[in-house]
Amino acid sequence: MRFDWYQTTIDDSPNNVIGILSKLGHEVRQNDSAAKAYRYKQGWEIHHHGRGVIARVFAGGNGDKPHALATSDETDAFVDLVRNQWPDKHLVTRMDAAQDFNEPGAYRRLRRVARKVAKDHRLGFHSIEDRLDAKAGRTQYIASPKSAYRARLYEKGWEQVAKLQSLFKGSFKPDALTFGMVQNTATGEYIKPEDWTRLELQARPKGEEARRLAAFATPEQAWTFTDWSQHLAREAMALDLERFYMRSRKVSKDEEALRWMCQQYGGMLQRLHSDVGDWACVGLEVGRIIAEQKD
């Protein structure tokens, strides 16, 4: 599983954000028109000579902090860089967690599972399908378009074929695929278009605290943000994960900082607990180190 979209507001200067994200590509090009769609005044695109646009950065308006995003195959490297550079200084406004399936009949099987989950949780279940053209690709939505959390099940293989047709301005035909296969560029494998299905969750966390917590979540944990998405992940992907709660109550800045510390360094604190015996001793050890650093 991986992120297929990651969009975030970063607590830093626009110039610094652009300078750091420019490491992902070869040049920076200004594109203010793209920024206006997100209610910003200025926009820049990070370009790679071989892969095109890697990431986008917007600034000016809408909170006065730079906003950045990456999609598709470029998302993984973008997420790694953002989380390493600004671990507790970026707010996730959207993240898509995607899982691909390469098997005959995957779309029909997963749609049955999704329908049951949608029915159990009283969710919307809107679909898009061309009944006269099987190669147009089908898409099934779970939950409302207005919901902060919405899932999509779609035939990714036929979507990729459509992109090739667009690239070659309609001259490309599905029958022209090499050995009848299309490539998953994220994994390098070649797949029959009819067998490549993707299930993804689009998460738009609400509120500052939820957006900060999302900045530490894995793609798998994103599926546990709500009861219904956790249920869908368990039934469709056999993911049995503890719920990742997106808290909404008001907390102090100090409590927020403490929660971020525990989220980021929880594994190390657990190991320290095993070494010293109990949590009271952990507190004493942390206090000793703080006093030692002050001296």
Secondary structure as GFF3:
##gff-version 3
##sequence-region A 1 295
A	DSSP	beta_strand	2	10	.	.	.	ID=ss1
A	DSSP	alpha_helix	14	21	.	.	.	ID=ss2
A	DSSP	three_ten_helix	22	24	.	.	.	ID=ss3
A	DSSP	beta_strand	27	30	.	.	.	ID=ss4
A	DSSP	alpha_helix	32	36	.	.	.	ID=ss5
A	DSSP	beta_strand	42	48	.	.	.	ID=ss6
A	DSSP	beta_strand	52	59	.	.	.	ID=ss7
A	DSSP	beta_strand	67	71	.	.	.	ID=ss8
A	DSSP	three_ten_helix	72	74	.	.	.	ID=ss9
A	DSSP	alpha_helix	75	85	.	.	.	ID=ss10
A	DSSP	beta_strand	90	102	.	.	.	ID=ss11
A	DSSP	alpha_helix	106	120	.	.	.	ID=ss12
A	DSSP	beta_strand	127	128	.	.	.	ID=ss13
A	DSSP	three_ten_helix	134	136	.	.	.	ID=ss14
A	DSSP	beta_strand	139	142	.	.	.	ID=ss15
A	DSSP	beta_strand	149	154	.	.	.	ID=ss16
A	DSSP	alpha_helix	156	167	.	.	.	ID=ss17
A	DSSP	three_ten_helix	174	176	.	.	.	ID=ss18
A	DSSP	three_ten_helix	178	180	.	.	.	ID=ss19
A	DSSP	beta_strand	182	183	.	.	.	ID=ss20
A	DSSP	beta_strand	190	191	.	.	.	ID=ss21
A	DSSP	three_ten_helix	193	195	.	.	.	ID=ss22
A	DSSP	beta_strand	196	203	.	.	.	ID=ss23
A	DSSP	alpha_helix	208	214	.	.	.	ID=ss24
A	DSSP	alpha_helix	219	222	.	.	.	ID=ss25
A	DSSP	alpha_helix	227	237	.	.	.	ID=ss26
A	DSSP	alpha_helix	253	276	.	.	.	ID=ss27
A	DSSP	alpha_helix	279	294	.	.	.	ID=ss28
###
